[in-house]
Every structure is written in C-alpha cells, then in structure tokens.
Amino acid sequence: MATKSKEISELTLVELEKKIRDTRHELLELRLKKKTGQLEKSHMLKELRRDVARLETAAAAKRKTVTA
C-alpha cells in the first residue's frame, strides 16, 4: 500500500491527517500481529512506517503554507 508522492500532494490537510491516523492504526495492528506470531507480510511494517513519514512531511509542509 505504498503511498505515492503525487497522491499525497493532491490531498488536503484534513485528508492527510485522517490518512495518518488510519495508517498509524494499521501499523499498530500489524505490530500486535507480529508479537502474537500471526503476521505473514513482515515487509508491511517497514512500508507503513515510511508511509507515515511521507504523510507527516507533507502535512507539515501544508501546515506551513496555511499559516504563512
């Protein structure tokens, strides 16, 4: 589910914040599955962490342009 930069740039600040919240929730669920030994796709942890970072960066840039 790697989120592309182009997709991210088209989102509004509210949509970005919702996507961040959803992605973090999904990451939490995967971490819990990993701890219980039910996780099959361990590479998804890395992907989701990077997605959160991309989304956070885009949200910070949008917040900066809104306040400036």
C-alpha positions in Angstrom: 0.0 0.0 0.0 2.9 2.3 -0.6 1.5 5.8 -1.0 2.9 7.8 -3.9 4.1 11.3 -3.5 1.8 12.5 -6.2 -1.2 11.0 -4.4 -0.1 12.7 -1.2 0.3 16.1 -2.7 -3.2 16.1 -4.0 -4.7 15.5 -0.5 -6.0 18.3 1.7 -4.7 18.9 5.2 -7.8 17.2 6.7 -7.5 14.2 4.4 -3.8 13.9 5.3 -4.5 13.9 9.0 -7.1 11.2 8.5 -4.8 9.1 6.4 -2.0 9.5 9.0 -4.4 8.3 11.7 -5.6 5.4 9.7 -2.1 4.3 8.7 -0.9 4.5 12.3 -3.8 2.4 13.4 -3.0 -0.2 10.7 0.7 -0.1 11.8 -0.4 -0.8 15.4 -2.5 -3.8 14.3 0.4 -5.2 12.3 2.8 -4.8 15.3 0.3 -6.6 17.5 0.0 -9.4 15.0 3.8 -9.6 14.8 4.0 -10.0 18.6 1.5 -12.8 18.6 3.2 -14.5 15.6 0.3 -14.1 13.2 2.0 -11.6 10.8 2.7 -13.1 7.4 3.8 -10.0 5.5 6.5 -8.5 7.7 7.7 -6.1 5.0 4.4 -4.2 5.5 5.8 -2.8 8.8 8.6 -1.0 7.0 6.3 0.2 4.3 3.7 1.7 6.7 6.4 3.4 8.8 7.7 5.1 5.6 4.2 6.0 4.5 3.6 7.7 7.9 6.8 9.6 7.5 5.8 10.7 4.0 2.4 11.8 5.1 3.8 13.6 8.2 6.2 15.5 6.0 3.5 16.5 3.5 1.2 17.6 6.4 3.9 19.7 7.9 4.5 21.4 4.6 0.8 22.1 4.1 0.5 23.5 7.6 3.4 25.8 7.0 1.9 27.1 3.8 -1.5 27.6 5.5 0.0 29.6 8.4 2.4 31.6 6.2 
